Amino acid sequence: MAKTLPELPSSLQQVAVFPEDSRYAEVRSNDYKVGQPKVVILAETERQVIDTINYTAKVRESEGEKFPLSIRSGGHGLSATSVNDSGVILDLSRLNQIEIVDEEQGLVKIQAGAIWGEVAKELTPHHLVISSGDHGDTGVGGLAVSGGMGIILRSFGLTIDKVLGATIITADGKKHWVDNEHEPELFWGIRGGGGQFGVVIDFLFQADKLPSDSEGFAVPIIVQNIRYSVTDLPAFLQEWHQWFDQATSRLSSILLLNRGAEGAIVIQGKNFWYGVESSEAKAVLTKASELAPVIEEHSTPMDYSDFVKPENAPLEGKNTAYGKNTLVKELPLDIVEKIEQLLDYPFVYGVELRSLGGAANEQVSDFNAWPTREAEILIAYWVNNQHADESNEFFQPILDYGQGIYGSYSSDKSMEETNRVWPPDVAEKLRALNQKYDPHNVFTQNRKV
Ligand SMILES: Cc1cc2nc3c(=O)[nH]c(=O)nc-3n(C[C@H](O)[C@H](O)[C@H](O)COP(=O)(O)OP(=O)(O)OC[C@H]3O[C@@H](n4cnc5c(N)ncnc54)[C@H](O)[C@@H]3O)c2cc1C
């Protein structure tokens, strides 16, 4: 197979893995898909990233779409676009340095191939935190160009809101440092626009610097696990919404709904309080126990990094979950009824609700390419991927009600879905950036306007 490709530049030959290589099985996949690429480049240097882009652009002049370029940082993108079946995978996992540039100011430079669990492990002893997702193995690259809804999102905002600058290699192989002073439009676009303009090598983040007197924990959180048995879902969700909305933004909450025995709905709640144990924390978390009959409850104080521990699990394409989501301000009765109906289908793994608001809604709407700053709740559903089409039909009324979607939390790669991520005015700005930075459409494997 390798013989059908033009020869790689010498800089890539040592870091290329072809199908006949014994390491191929370990590097061909992401979490959702087993890839069949013609070559995987395990880039160790910026030069190798540039050479991979230039090489791909050249091959695409004759091969076109038959030779796609996928960018893989942590390999946990739900759309599985970080691997492909006939082109090149540019793997960035070896570009994984985490550097505290200025501890007092909270300035941290992180390469795209690092994973968030490692970032938390590195930053926590310094009382620094960047809010990322709930899973330690997700990659910095994918999350920091697309969104980042973390477990303490209401305290610290979206991950993309904390990016101060980035190094990006665009389709012409050129390196750009982008921030508010340098190519600010491109800087705007890579914070929410995903990987459609180029490959980000590293990000400069504004981490939050926390006080150092926090009773043993450097980045203290209290994690409350609480399981309810609910018979009146509309009443429960209304109270849950009011409860987190009226608490301070120290509180974030995630619910997973499933149909339990005898028709009741079992709800697994995870509530996250940023801070040490206090009477305020106790009052808020006790109130959570009063929202519905509780099957089980326990709260554990810990460091943020304990929750998002890296597993460094191999990427084998075995995750069978298919998910879609929408962002809403409220939960009217007809929408809750639709959620309840979804739970009746045997292929549904669960419906997830996440509290939004707080710091995530404090930025102005064009601060970056994340347009939905008014939503208060994310509704996501998870099904077995064999049943994606049927479940989409059932989710449609909920989608139609929502104000938009979180693109990186959706497995649906269709253009219709992409149009829900960015409203027309935002899409138009992204399209102009595409025309400027990727006129020959090298980066086709990402959600693209
Ligand atoms: C188990 C699990 C839990 C999750 N939990 C959360 C959560 O709590 N909150 C949340 O917000 N999301 C969550 N997600 C979604 C996930 O964080 C995003 O899909 C994210 O984009 C994954 O990043 P990655 O680098 O691991 O992905 P990859 O699969 O490596 O990349 C995904 C896409 O991002 C783009 N990309 C990646 N790296 C770069 C780069 N360096 N430059 C330019 N573009 C790039 C490419 O288009 C690529 O196809 C979760 C996903 C999983 C599987």
The ligand as an ORCA input file, in Angstrom:
! r2SCAN-3c Opt
* xyz 0 1
  C     -15.620      9.653     27.206
  C     -15.759     11.069     26.694
  C     -16.090     12.081     27.595
  C     -16.231     13.400     27.131
  N     -16.557     14.380     28.042
  C     -16.641     15.651     27.632
  C     -16.937     16.698     28.564
  O     -17.128     16.462     29.749
  N     -17.002     17.966     28.096
  C     -16.769     18.265     26.795
  O     -16.805     19.441     26.454
  N     -16.505     17.306     25.886
  C     -16.441     16.017     26.281
  N     -16.187     15.036     25.359
  C     -16.017     15.412     23.957
  C     -14.541     15.609     23.622
  O     -13.874     16.243     24.639
  C     -14.406     16.427     22.362
  O     -14.983     15.704     21.319
  C     -12.967     16.793     22.017
  O     -12.980     17.429     20.768
  C     -12.030     15.619     21.977
  O     -10.720     16.076     21.786
  P      -9.574     15.062     21.390
  O      -8.331     15.842     21.141
  O      -9.512     13.951     22.378
  O     -10.179     14.468     20.062
  P      -9.601     14.031     18.649
  O     -10.469     12.883     18.254
  O      -8.141     13.834     18.662
  O      -9.943     15.283     17.758
  C     -11.268     15.633     17.478
  C     -11.280     16.638     16.340
  O     -10.740     17.858     16.842
  C      -9.932     18.481     15.862
  N      -8.566     18.611     16.399
  C      -7.949     17.789     17.272
  N      -6.740     18.266     17.551
  C      -6.586     19.407     16.847
  C      -5.528     20.348     16.719
  N      -4.388     20.199     17.407
  N      -5.692     21.379     15.888
  C      -6.843     21.540     15.189
  N      -7.883     20.680     15.280
  C      -7.757     19.627     16.102
  C      -9.970     17.622     14.641
  O     -10.990     18.076     13.829
  C     -10.371     16.265     15.162
  O     -11.042     15.517     14.197
  C     -16.041     13.712     25.765
  C     -15.717     12.682     24.871
  C     -15.581     11.378     25.332
  C     -15.247     10.285     24.366
*
